[in-house]
Structure formats: C-alpha cells, structure tokens
Amino acid sequence: MGVSLCKATIDDAAKLHEMQVDAFMPLLEKYQDYDTNPANETLEKVITRINQPFSDYYLIKNSEDTIGGIRIIKMCNKSYRVSPIFILPEHQGKGIAQIVFALIEKKYHDARSWELDTIIQEEGLCHLYEKLGYKKTGKTKKLNEKITIVFYEKS
C-alpha cells in the first residue's frame, strides 16, 4: 500500500468536496445532522478552508488514486486539530487512516498536542482514535436525539 499525502490547492477543491460528500453521506443519512455533517457542506466552504492561512488541507493518495482528505488546523502553542479526515467508503477499514495519522504526526513533528472529535455512536471511529493514542476529554455535544459528538486529545 503506497499511502501518501499531497498538499491540496484550490484546483483540488471540487474533488475534495465530492469525496467529502461521498464519505460522509452514510453518516448524514443515519444521523440526520444536517447542520454539522460535512456531506452537507458547500464547495465554497471547502475552498475557504483551503485558503485559510492557519490550516493545511491534504489529499490522501493510495498509489496514484486520490481516496480522501485531511485538514490540519494550526492552533496556538504547537497544538493542532484534525477536522475533517475522510476516506472514501470503498477504501475504509483497510488501515489507511492509521497510516495517514502516522504521516501527519511525522510532518508536524513539533506538535505538543492534537485534537479531534467524532460521533460517540460510531464505535469503530472511537476505537480507531483510541488505538492511535487519543483520549476522551470528557466533553461531549449532543446534536440531536440520534447523535452526540465526543472530543479527543493526544499529547
């Protein structure tokens, strides 16, 4: 498996948006969190994120195929936030996310801490992040009757 990261440019915005919609649509349909689910975001929002000076957006590649994306938000004091990360459904469950996190942590080797959040009802996602060394902060946010967001950090 030749997983790599390629810094996204404005030319990649439409592709990133399309993959984001594909990756998050099953969760949107399941939880109906229309205000927060990335599948419901506009192309303009992706373009805005790519242009933000405090965030880096990457294409996730497997060999030559673009299979997902990850955005790193640079906060203060060498703290970083992952939001979002997504891998196309047909490439999920193959260990790619673990490789991506290893690549990101190597690239941002100066990091003192990392943050992310996910859906508490998605046990597989929680397990993945905990396996990668992320710990629950104790903070949660209920979005509707079906979905609660749980916050994680890693030092």
N, C-alpha and C positions, 0 to 999 in steps of 0.2 A: 504494500500500500504506500503510494507516494503522496502523502498528505502535506500540503504546504499552504502558506498564506501569501496573498498578493494584495498590496495596499490598493484600496478602491479609489477610483477617481469619479468625477461627475459623469463620465461616459459609462460607468458601471451601474448608475442609479436605477435604471429601468430593470436590468437583470436582477439586481439585489431586491428590488421591490417585488418582482414576480416570484422569486424564490421565497421571500419572506411570507407572502400570501399563501403559497403552496404549503410551506412548512407549518404555519400557524392555523390554517383553516380548520383542521380537525379539532383543535382546541377551542376555536371560536364556536364551532357548531355544538360542541359538547357543553361548554360553559356559558355561552351567550354573553360574554363580557365585551359588548360592542364598544365601550368607551376606552378600553385599555389594550385589547388584543392587537398585536402587530399586524394581523391579517386584515384589519380594518383601517390601517393607516394609509395615507395618500403617498403617491410618488413624491410630492413636494416635501413631505416630512423626511423621507429618505435623503433627498437632495440637501435639505437643511442640515441634516446630521453629517453628511459627507463634508460639507463646507465649514462645519464648526471647528475653530482652531484648537479647541480643547478635547476633540475626540478623533480617534483613528478608526476607520472602517476598513475591514479586510474581506476579500473574497476567500472562501475556503475552497481549495482545489484538491482533487484526488487525481493524480497524474495530470492530464490536460483538462479534465472535466471540472467545471465550477459547480459545487454541490451545496454551498451555503455561504453564510456570512457571520462575522462577529464584529462588534463595535466595542472599543475600549474608550472609556471616558476618563480623562486625566483630572483628578481632583487635587486638593492641596496635600502637601506633606508626603509625596510619593505614594498616595493612595489611588487606586484605580477601581473602576466599576465596569463590569461586563453587562451590556444592555444594548441590543439583544444579541443572543447567539442562536443560530438556527441552521439545521441541516435538512436537506430535502428528505421527505419521508422514505423514499426508496434506499437511502444511504444511512438511515438511522439504525442504531443497535449493532453497529459494526466496530465500535471502539474509536470512531473518528473524533468524537468530542474530546475524549481523553488526550488524544494526540494534539488537538488544537489547543487545549489548555496548557499542555507542556510547551508548545511552541510560543504561546503568548507569554508565559511566565519566563521563558528564556529571553524573549525580545524585550520585556520590561523587567529586566533582572534587578533594577533598582527599587522595585516595589516593596513597600513596607506592609501594605495591606491591600486586600482585594474585597470587593463587594459584588453581590448579585442577588437577585430574587427569582422565585419560581412559584409554581402552583403547588400548594401543600397537598392537594388531592392527587397529584401526579407522582406516585411513589417512586417510579423509575427515575424521574428527574432529580428528586430529592436524594435518592440513593447515589446517583452519579456524582452530584456535587459533594456529598459527604465522603464518598470514596476518594475524591480529589483533595480532601482536607478542609473543605468548607464546614463551618459550624453555624448552627442556627443562632441568630442574635437574640431570639425571644420575641422579636417584633413580628406581628402579622397584620394583614389588612384584608378585611372581608369586602369583596367587590359586589357579590350578590349571594343569593341563597345557595348557589352551586359551587362558588369558587372563593378561595382565600389565598392571598399571596403570603409567602413566608420569606423572610430576609436572612441572608447568609453573609458571613465574612470569613476571611482567611488571612492570618498574619504570617 
